[in-house]
């Protein structure tokens, strides 16, 4: 799911080559294989979002983009980042809690819940947690509640979050290390760090995923390496090399043997940890930002900077679906996730939307007019975020779509109607990664504010 799950959220990836040509490369660009240094969606060369709910543009403290020099300078020429100096303070009330001085009267904003002023809403339409708050869509019946369980402090940007299959642990990826926390207590139980690598500069872990049996954790990083860790001994079982640029996304297959990876080098690769070798190399036209393996393990989906979602049959490498065109995203796809049925796929994009797709078993691999493979149809588009959608996931029962955005919000969407149930504002910076627990009731978020958080969701018991 998204990275969520099947879930591969990139942490940070560059814009497409078209965008790079329009903007011009950063002045300190260094040569890279195939695709040069480009900036990510949390950095200063993008237009800033409008003021929403009383807060304006956020501080630029997200993970640096690929190919940057290993130095003490911040991402893309910014001054030193918080993780290199000191963690920013986190006072009792989040800045998002600010309210417009003269709020307009309530009006129908559809799914744009960030346009609502919580002070003007009924008590059953909101929840205030001090440094976080949630707004529940006044246009639909409230059926969910949400609450904060644990606050997991880090010393750098949290690029990714992921639960173990049994739901007992959550892993995070940040600068130079992956960390594992016990879900019931919020306590850190393991820190995995390769001390053999160069200790100068940053080395962000962009993706983490547990093996199905919980014995191993795979990590993908800026140094183009995939490391498979033995969690108990805190040693590296296997290292896979072959990617030529940063690894943005990983996913373990349900058989516990295969790992899919996506990289800025335009490739999706599948690795066999039993024989310690690459078994599939799927090349596309632009950087791969996210990968997800279907529950059966038969298919791998990938999102790309070229605005497309592709699905391949892992068993033979056949492209069975390409989801783009008139129904597709209008900007780079940053996250994909399979539903529990293996036929539903959701994708999140820099175009601020989430799309749900239905793969078509009867026409997989079929050719459409002009020779383009389709292999699926658009079910619906979810619109409501104010900025880039960076991570998407489906709950294990398929009842809800989750999304995390640069607008700092997490939204729960009804996949049957397209309505948003709630918007959660629980971070001070971009929500880079969202991940539901495979056993339900909990989800985790990772953010540029150097925090991961574990949340509980469940039926609303109010009147």
N, C-alpha and C positions, 0 to 999 in steps of 0.2 A: 504494500500500500504506500502512501506518499512518503517522505522521510523525515517524510513520511513516507512511510510504509510504502509496501511495494514501492516504496517511498523514497524516493531519492530526491532530496532537495539539495541544491548545489552549494549552499552557503553563499557563494558568490561566483558568478560567471560573467564573462564579457558580453557586451551587446553584439548583435550580428555584424557581419562584415559590411553590410550596406550602411548600418548605423555608424560604423567606424569610419567609412569613407566620407560620410556626411560631416562628421564631427572632427575628423582628423585625429591622428594618434597622439597620445600624451607626449610631452616633450622629452621624457626620459625613457622612451620605449627602447627595449633591447631586443635583438633578433630572437625569434621563436620559430620552431618548426611549423610550417603551414600557416598558422594563425598568430598574429602579433599580439602584443599587449593591448588589452582593452579594459575599460573600466566596468565596474559592476553597478548594480541598480541602487546601491545605497551611497553612492559617491557623488562628488560635487558637480560633475558636468551634466547632470540631468536637471531639468526644471524641477523646482520644489513644489510640493502639493499645496493646495490652498489651505488656509486656516480651517480647522475642523473642530467643533466643540470647544473652541477657546484656546486651542494650541496650534502653533505654526509648524514650520519645518523642523525636523529633528536634527540633533547633532550627528555628524558623520563619524560613527564609531564602529562601522561594520568591518568584516574581514577584508583584507586587501585582495585585489584581483590577481589573476595568474601572471606569472612571469616577472613579478616585481623583484628588484634587487633586495638581497637580504641585508638590510641596513636598519639603522635606528629611526629612519624617517617613516612617517605614517603612510597609509595607502595613497598611491598616486600623488605623491608630493605634498600631502597634508603634513602638518606638524605632528609631533609624536601622538600616538593613539593612547586612549586610557589604559589599555592593557600593558603599555610600555612605560607608563608613568605611575598612575594610581587609579584605583577603581573610583568611579564617580559616586558621589553621595546619593543615598536613596531615602529621602525624608519620608515622613509618615504619609503624606498625600502625594499621589502621582500628578505630574503637571497636566496630564490629560483631564484631570478632574476640574480644571478651570471652566468656568461657565461664561457665555457671552453676557455682557453687561445689560443688554436689553433684549432678552430672548423673544423671538417672534412667537405668536400663538401656535398651538399644535396644528400641524397640517400633514397630509398624507405624503410621506417621502418614499413610499414603496419599500425597497430593500436597502435604501441609503440610510441606515440607522444612525450613522455618524452625524447626520444633519439634525437629529433630534436633541433637544436640551433635556437632560435627565431631571433637572429641577422642575420642569413643567409636566412630568409624567407621574402617573399614579404609582403608588408604592408597589403594586403587583406587576408593574411594567419595568422594574429596575431592581438592581441589587448593588449595594455600595459596600466594598470590602476594605475601605480605607485607602490603600494605594492601588486599588483596582476597582472597576465597576463593570456591570453588564446591563445592557438595555435589551428588553424583549419586545419583539415586533408587535406594536399595538393593533396591527391589522389581521393578525392570526391568533388563534387560541394558544395560550402559553401552555406547553406540555413539558418543558424542561426547566431544571434548575442547575446552577453551577456554583462551585465553591473552590477556593484555593486550599490545597492540601499541604504542599511543601514548596519552599523557596530554595533553590539550589544555587548557591553563589559560586561564581567562577572568577578567574583573574583576567579573562579575555572574552571576546565575542564567542557566543555559543552558536556554532554553525549548524548543528544537527542534534536531534534527539531521537531515540529509538528504544522501544520496550523489548524485553525478552519475550519469547513465545508464551511462557507461563505467567507473564505479567508481574513477576516478582522483582524485576530489576529494570532500570532505565539507564541507557548509556548516552553520553554526550560527547561531542567532538568540539574541541576548542584549539587554542594555540599550543602546539607541540604535544598535546596529550589527549587521550580519551579517558573518560571517567565513568565509573559504574556506581550507581546509587541504589540502595534498597528502597523499594517503593513504599513499604509499610511505614518506615521511619524517616525517610529522606536522608539517611546517613550515607556518606561515601564509603564504599567497601573496597574499591580497587581503583588505582590510577595506572594507566598503561602508557609508558613513554619510552621511546627508543633513544637511549642515551648514546648510541653510536653515531648519530647524525651530527652534522655541523651545528654547533650551539649558537652561532651568530644569527641574528635576525629571527624572523617568524617562520613557523611551519604549521599552517592551519590544517586541522583534520576536518575535511569537508563532509565526510559521510561515515557512518558507523552502522553495522548490522550484526545481530546475534545469529549464530547457527541455531537451527531448530531445537537441538538438544541443550542449548545454553552453555556448551563447553567452550565455544570459541567466539571471539569478536573480531570481525573484519573491519579495517579502517582504510580509508582512501584519503590521500593527502596531496599537498601542493608539490611534493617532490616526485610525483608520478608513480609512487610505489603503493601497492596493496599489501598490507600486513595482516596476517591472520594470527591472532593472539590466542594462546592457551590461557584462559582467564585465571584458573586456579594457580598456575605456576608463574603467571605474569611474564611469560616468555613468548617469543615469536615462533610459531610453528612453521609458517611458510611466508615467504615474500614473493609476490608476483611483480615482475618488471616487464615492460613492453610498451606501455603508454608513453607518448611523446610530449604530453602536456598534463596539466593538473587533472586529478581525478575528482569529479564533482559528485558522483553518486555510485552507490553499491546496493546490491540486494542479494540475499541468500535464497537459493531455491529450497523448496520444501523437502527435497531429498537429502539436504544437508551436505551435498557433495559439490554443487555448482554455485559459483558466484558470478553475477553480472556486474559489469562496471561501465561507466560512461565518462568520457573525457573530452576536454577541449580539442583533442587531436582528431576530432570528427569520427571517432570509433566507439562502438559498443563491443565489448569483449566478454566472453564467457570462459571461466577458469574452472579447472577440475582440481579440488584440493586433495583428492586421493592420489592422483598421479602427478600433482604439482606441475600442471602445464595448461597452456591456453588451448581451448578446443574450438573457439569460434571467434572470428574477427569480422565485424559488420561495419563497413565504411559508408558514411553519408557525406553530404555536401557541406556541412557546417558543424560547429561544436555541439557536443552532446551534453546536456545539462542535467538529465535525470533519467534513471532507469527503474523498472519495476518488473519482477517476475510474477507470472500468474500463479494462483494457488496450486494449480496442478503441476507447475514447473515446466509446462510445455511451451510457454510463450514468454517473450520478453518485449516490453514496451519501452520506448525512449522518446523523450522530448528534446527539441533542438532549438538552436538559435534561428533556424530557418522557418520557424512558426509551425512546424509540422509535428505530428505524433505518428510514430511508426511502430508496427508490431511485427515481430518475426516468430517463426516456428524454430525453437531452439534445437529441435532434433535434426533439422536439415538446413537451417539458415535461410529458409524461404521467407521473403517479405510477404506477409498476408494482409496487411492493412496499412494504408497511408491516409491519415485523417488531416486534411487541410483544405485549401481552396475556399470557395465562397462560404462554406459553413465553418471554416476553421478559424484559428486564432489570427489576430492581426499584428501580433508581435511575438517575440521569443517565448517559447514554452519552457517554464522553469520547474514544473513538477508534474508527475503522472502517478496514478495509483489505480490498481485493480480493485474491483469490488469482490466480495466473498464468492460470488457466483462464477468468477473468472471470465464472464462475458461483458461485464460493465467496466468502463474505464473512465476516470476523471482526469482532467488536465487543468493546470493553472498557468497563467501567462502574464507577461508584462503589459498586456492590453487591459488588465484589471478585471478580467473575467475568469470564471471557471466553466468548463464545458464537460458535459457527460455524454459519453459515446456508448453505443451498443455494437459490439462486434458481431459479425454475421457468419455463423458457422457454415451456412449453405453457400456463401459466395466468397469465402476467404481465398485469397489468391486469384480471384477473378479479375479480369481486365475490363476497365470502363473505357468509354470513348476517349480517344487520344492516347490510349495505352497506359493510363494511370491506374494503379492499383488502389482500390477503395477499401473494401472489406469491412465496412462498418457504416453506421449512420449517426448523425447528431441527434441526441435525445432532447437536450435543452441546454441553454446558456444561463448561468447564474451571474447576475450583475448587482453590485451593491458596494464593493470595495472602492475606496477613494484613490487607491494607488496600486502599484504592482502586486500581483498575487505570486507569492514566493513558494508556497507549499500547500499541498492538498492531500486529503486522505478520506477514506470511508471508514465508518465504525464497523466493527466485526460482524454486526448483524445487518449491515447495509442500510440501516434506517436513517443515517445522517451523513452528509458530506461536511467535512471540516476544511477550513481554509485559513491560512496565515498570510499577512500582507505587510508591505512597507508602511501602510497607514497605521501600524501598530496593533491592528485589530485581529481577532479571531472570530470567524462567523460559523454558525451551524446552519446548514441548509437542508430543507426537505427535498429529497431527490424526486419525489412524485409530483410536487407542485412548483418547485423552483423558488419558493418563499424562504427567506431567512427567518429562523426562529429567534436567534439572539446574536448580539455583537458583544464580545468581551474585549475590554481594554485593560490589559494586565501587564503591559511592558512599556518602557520608556523609549524604545527604539523598534526597528523593524522586527516583525515576527518572522524569522528566517525558516523555522521548521515547526511543524505540528505533527504529532504522532498519537493515535489512539492506542490504548492498551488492547492487546489481542483478546483479553478476557472480559473486556467491557468496563464501563463505569468510570474510567479514568482516561485522561489524555495529558500529554506533555507538550510544552512549548519551549523553544529556544530562541534567543533574541540577541540583537546587537547591544543590548544594555548589560551584557555580561551575566545574564541570569537564565537559568532554566527553571521552569515551574511545572509542578504536577497539580492537575486540577481534577475535581470530581464532577461528573455530570449524571443526571438521573431524572426521574419523573418529578414534576412539580406537584407538591402536596398542598399548595395554598388553595384558597377559594376561587 
